[in-house]
């Protein structure tokens, strides 16, 4: 058994988390030796009690490692451990970095310049549009957008980054083979093709009240800062911002209407010292010096092609479905023949490229 396989097994043993694993590694030197140790030797390690020692000593009775390794191979994902080059460097710095990361897609050096964007699942039109636009702007200049893949702000953040043809990473609170929410299956596939879907949880691990805070610490831990777009006072997004503060990372909050419960969490963060965020420039002013030129896409001067003239197939179909008349989104969906999610992403991209204008009442018109 090599170290990678041993870490996968340790990650599947109940009660053995990153902190206890670190103590065990300090004592035994390498992961395979932990799994081979007797119960009496395990009990010699500081903070390893009877239950944990018994679970590790009998791990082969509870952990089906061979099937887990087969699932990893069959699913087309791979495992990163902390010694791997592409394991997020910022994540290594936190108190309890994950023993393993299941990765569908690829993490790379560009992801060192990443920013988290989070918010409520129950959100407003303002929140969705703001998250998409901020993520688009950040991803376009080379910032990797990290979020949790949930409904609402998370989904909008991923969509905005993808519309900009940038990188985005979804951190799951489940096993990597479980799609939550189910309507994001196509989105997760696109994320894996343009970044990565990651989790610390083994296959088939369902979501519960514990798994989401565990996920949130990864979102905050692997990023330079966290942007809270819209959140009420009880939103899980505030857990992510608390982790960011604990890790010494910058927290940004987007202001909203003073009478909207969905904005109270953001306003509370601003009162407590979070940086008010009205646009991508507020974020970039904190981090721009950290982004090397190699982390940014070629400029129009280098390519000789204006970004606004580069249209994807979906963008062209949506543009063709518009004319000089105001159109509701249902008309655009019908005329383009595309799914609702694809039309929403294309409209955002076209709006950012100033080819389409959104009018009050969710109406769209082609800029002539």
PyMOL commands that set and color helices and strands:
alter all, ss='L'
color gray80, all
select helices_A, chain A and resi 3-12+18-28+31-36+39-42+50-57+59-62+65-75+89-92+109-112+125-140+153-163+182-193+209-221+237-246+261-271+280-290+293-295+300-303+307-309+313-320+329-336+340-352
alter helices_A, ss='H'
color red, helices_A
select strands_A, chain A and resi 78-81+100-105+114-118+144-147+168-171+195-199+225-228+250-253+275-276+327-328+356-359+363-366
alter strands_A, ss='S'
color yellow, strands_A
deselect
rebuild
show_as cartoon
